Every structure is written in structure tokens, then in C-alpha cells.
Amino acid sequence: SSSQMSSVLLQLLFYINGIYLIFYCLATLALLLYKSQAFSYPEDLLSVDLTLFVVTAIAEVLRLCLGVRGNLTEEESLLGLSLVMTVGSTFLAVYFIVWQTYVLKTDIILNTVLLVLYGMESILKVSTIAAF
């Protein structure tokens, strides 16, 4: 007999993360624009921060799509790839908290929420992969 092993809780977390991603991207872009106008942002560092922001947005969409598909189709490889991508996304979030040219409290809050979501997702991904 066939039984469902995909995680409803993980799927809900993917959904919440997807909604948060929209908010995160809009807020981070607005912050980058604000900082470029309010502070003397070195041109080469602004381009680095913008490039890493775009990389983060693209990686997040890909990571979430792989995770959702892997969970729904119960494919370990897709869910595992999403888990590996979470490691890279974690480094990008830490960059925006620690190494970004200008770090505001809003940056810290936005990226800390992202890191908490990554942590919860990672725990559920590992347990879901183990269930497959």
C-alpha cells in the first residue's frame, strides 16, 4: 500500500517562506536604494551588494521550488539539493547582517528572520528525507 511521506508542515513552511521572500526582496531593495542615497556608498561596493541581492533572490526562488517539488513528489535528491542550497543562502544572509557595506537594524531583523526560517526548514528537510 502507498502512504504519503511528504511533510505538510514543511510545505507550510515553504509557503510562508515564499510569502516572506516577496516582502524580504522588496524591503531589501528599498533599503539598498535608501542607503545609496542617504550615505556615501562607494560605487564598487554598491554594485557588489546589489549583485549579491540579485543572487540571493534567484537562489531563494530556485531553492524553494526545488524544496516544494522534492517534498510533494517525495524525491530525496530534490529535497537534498534544496538543503544544500540552504547552506549557500545562509552565507548570503550572514553577508547582509555582517559584511554588507552599511548594515542597519532593519537589515539585521530581515535577515535574522530568514535565518530562523532556514533553520526550521533544514530540520524538517532532514526529517522528511529520512522518512523517504
N, C-alpha and C positions, 0 to 999 in steps of 0.2 A: 504494500500500500504506500501511496505517496503522501508525504507530510510536508507541510510548509516549514522551512527553516529560516526564511528571511526574517529580519528583525523589524517589527513595527516601530519600536522605539528609535531605532537607528534611522528609519525612513522619516520619522517625525523630526528628528534632529537635522537631517539633510534639508528638509523643508524649511525649518527655522533658520538654518544657516544660509539657505538661498535667499530668504527674505532679508536677513541681516546683511548679506553681501551687497544687495542693492543700496541699502542705507549706508553701509561702510564705504562703498565706492563713491557715492555722491558726497558724503561728508569729507572723505579724504581728499577728493578732488577740490572741493571748496576750500579746505584748509591749505592745500598746496597753492591755490590761487591767492588766498589771503596772505600767506607768508611771503609769496613772491612780490606782493605789493607793499606790505607793511614793513618788511625787513630788507636789508641789503643782501639779497640772496645771490651768491656767486653763480654766474650763468652756467658754468660747467657742473656745479653741484645740483642746480635746479633740474638740469636735463637728466642727471643720474636718478634723482628722486622721482621724477616723472616716469622715467623708463621702468624703474622698479615697481612703481604703482601699476603701470600697464601690465607688466609681467605678473604681478600679484593677481590682478583682476582676471586675466586669461587663465592663469594656473588654477584659480579658485573655481571658475566655471568648469574647466576640464575635470578637476578633482571631484567636484560634486556630481557631475554627470557620470563619471566612472563609478563613483560610490553608489549612486542611486541604481544604475543599471546592474552593477555587481550584486547589490542586495536583492533586487527584485528577481533577477534571473538565477540567483544563488550560485554565482560564479566566483570562486575564490580568487582567481587571477585578477579580475577587475577590481574587486574589493581590496585585494592586496596592493595593487598598483595605486589605488586611491590612498591607501595607508602610507605608502612610500612617498607619495606626493605631499601628504600632510607634513612630513618632516621638512621638505623644502619650503612649504608655506609657513611653517613655524619660524624658520630662519628669516623669511621675509617680514613676518610680523614683528619679530625681535628687532630687525633692522629699523623699522618705523618707530620703535619705542626707544632704542638706544643710540643708533648710529646715524639717523636722519640728520640733516643739517640743522634744522630748528625743530625741537620737539616740544609741543605744547601739551598741557594736561589732557586736552581732548584727544590728542594722538595716543596718549598712554591708555586712556579709557577705551577708545575704539579698538585698539589692538589687543588689550588685555581681554576684552570680551571675546575677540576672535580666538585667542589662545585657550580660553576656557572651553569654547565650542570644540576646538581641535582636540583637547584632552578628552572630553566626553565622547566625541566621535571615535577617537582612537581606541578607547576602552571597549566601546560597543562593536567596533570593526573586528578587533581581535577575538572577542567572544563569539561574534557571528561567524567569522571564518572557522573558528574551532567547531561550531555547530554543523557547518557544511561537511 
